[in-house]
Amino acid sequence: MIELDNVAYSYGNGPALLSDVSLKLAPGSFHFLTGPSGAGKTTLLKLCYKDLQPTLGHVRFFGVDGPELSRDAVASLRLKIGVVHQDCQFLDHLSVAENIALPLTVSGRPISASDLDDLLGWVGLSDQAMQYPQELSGGERQRAALARAVMTAPDIILADEPTGNVDWDMSLRLLSLLVELNKMGKTVLIATHDLSLIRASKSQVSTRVLRITGGRLTLAGADL
């Protein structure tokens, strides 16, 4: 679905942040991406949803090399990849429900009121549907961000530190939602520094744990 082949990335003329990175996100797989702050986790995710272009190497999306995708193809691609950003941003003048539906609104696709209601219920925000983002707690914002990411029924979910600003109980709730998506056949990649979250997942889902160290991607060992 997404495949990185010997990818490197540098910001400007600086040294390579990522070097010789190869990764394949297969259908229905579940991955964690860990590493110290500044190691390149967010950069790697951006390469996976074509927000950045590799300095060297190739990124293929559903079998097509990134540079070969037209503007329309990139727009279609991003409907297949749901992203939960580390610092989730909402439009404060729109309700929670309107913010969650925004990916469909922007793409001109029809919005099913029943599907939107079901999604709000799934993340536990039915009562907050008509509230505004500034009225939500941190955990509610993260659940709204997840709902927005899956509004287009994507094949892949990329989550950047989705539990970084919430307490442990909410972290487990968000993890259970992501595990549920994986059991529905979605590919999931979660970037996190929280090793406790990774350990908590092991009883729920078969995961592959990747670590970025020194700009390179390795398979994490049993110490997790």
N, C-alpha and C positions, 0 to 999 in steps of 0.2 A: 504493500500500500504506500508506505513511505520508505525510501531506501537512501541512505547516505553512503557514498563510496569514496573513501580516502579524502574526506573533506577537511579543509583547513579554513580558518577564518581569522582575519586581522582587522582591527579598527584603525583606519587610516594607515600611516606608515609604521605603526608600532609593531612589536613582536606578535607572533601568532598566539591568539588566545586558545584556539583549538587547532590540533594538528593530527592529520592522518586518522580521522574519525570515520569509522564504518559502523552502520547500524541499520537493521531492518525491522520495521514495525509490521509484523504479520497480522492478518485478520484475526480478531478475537484475542490478541495477546495483551498482557498486563505488565507494564514496566514501571519501575521506580528509577529515578535519576537523582543521584546524590553527589555530594562533594562540598568543599568549603565555600563560603561566600566569596564571590568573584571568580569562581573556577570556570564559569562559562555555561552554567545550566540554562539560564534564560536565553543566552545566545543560541545554544543548541536548539531550544524550542522554536526560536524565531526562524531558524533555518528549516525546521520541520513544517512550518506553515507559510513559508515563502515570504516572510517579512524581511529577511536578509538573503543575500546571494553569497554563496561560498567564494572565498578567495581562490581556493584550489579545490579540485575534485568535483563530484557530481551529486546532485540531489534529484532523485526521481520520485514523481508523484503518480501513483497508480500506473506505473510503467512508462511514464513520459518524462524525459529529462526537463528540468526546470526551465532552461532558456528556450525550449521549443513551445512553451505554453503561450498562447495569445492572451491578450488582456481579458477577453471574455472567458477563456478557459481558466484563467487564474481566479476570476470571480466565481465561477462554478466550483472550482476546487475548494475555495474557502467556505462554501456551504457544506462541504463534506468533512471539514475539520473544525470541530468546536474547540474554542480556546477559553480557558479560565485564567485570566491574568492575575498576577501577584497583587497588583493594586487595581482592583476592579473599579472602573469608572462608569457612572450612569449619568443620564441627562436629568438634572434635578427638576425640570419643568414637566417631565412625563411621570405618570404613575408607574408603580412597580410592574404591573401587567404590561403597560406600553413599552417599558424598557426591555422586558423579557421578549416581547414580540418584535423588537426593533430589527433584528437580522432579516426577518421576513418582510417587514415594511420597506427596508432599504432595497432589498432585492426585487421588490415588486411581486412577490409571491403571495397567494391568498392566505389569510389567517383564519384558522378554524377556532371559533370561540370555545368549542367543547375540548379541543386539543389543548388550548391554552389553559383552560380550567383544570384539566387533568394534570398538566405539568405543574401548575401552581400547587395543586394538592400533593403531588409527588414530592416536592421539596418542602412541603409544610408551610406554604405562604398564602393559602387561600384567604385568610383573614386580612392579609396585608396587601391584597391585589390593588386596591385603590389608594393606598398610601403613597408617599413620595420617598425617594431614596434616602433623604436626610432624616427620615423618621425611623429607619431600620437600624437594628443592632448590627454589630460586626458579623455575627453568625448568620443573620438574616441576609445581609448583603452578599455573603459568600454563597449562600444557597440560591439567591437570585442570579448571581453570576453564573453558577452552574446551570440553572434553568435556561438562561439566555444562550449559553454555549450549546445546549442540546435542542434548542428550538427548531433548528433546521433538520433535525434527525440525521446528524453527521455520522460518518463511519468511524471517525477517530476523535478522541477527546484528549487534548493536551492541557494539563493543569500545572500552573507555575506557583508553587508554594500555596496551594489552596487553603491550607490550615494554619498559615503563618500568623494570623492575627486573631485566632479564636481559641477558646479554652479546650481542654482535652475532650470533654463530652461532645462538644460540637465537632471537634476533629474526627472523632469516631463516627459521628452521624454523617459527615461529608464523605468519609471513607466508605461507609456502607452504601451510599448513593452511587459512588463511582464503581464499587464492586458490582452493584446491581446492573449498572450500564454494561459492564464487561460480560456479565452473564447473559445479557441480551444480545451479545455478539459484537459489541463495540470494542475497538482497540483503545487502550488507555495508557497514557504516559504521564506520570506525576513527577515533577521536579520538587524535591523536598530536602531539607537538612535534618528533618525530624526522624531519627532512627527508630524511635518508639512507635511511630506511625507505621513504618515498614514492618516492624516486628508484629504489630497488631494485625496486619493484613494476612499474615501467613496462615492463620486458621480459617480464612475466608476465601482465599483465591490463590491460584498458582501464579507466582510473580517472578519476574526476572529483575534483579537489582543491578543497576549500572552505576559506576562511579567515575567522575571526572577528576583526574589528578594530573597535574603538570601538563594540562592541555590535551591529554589523551583519555580515551574512553576505555574502561576496563570492566570486567565482570566482578562484582563485589564478592568477597569470600564469605565463609561461614561465620565470621565474627559478627555479622549482623543478626 
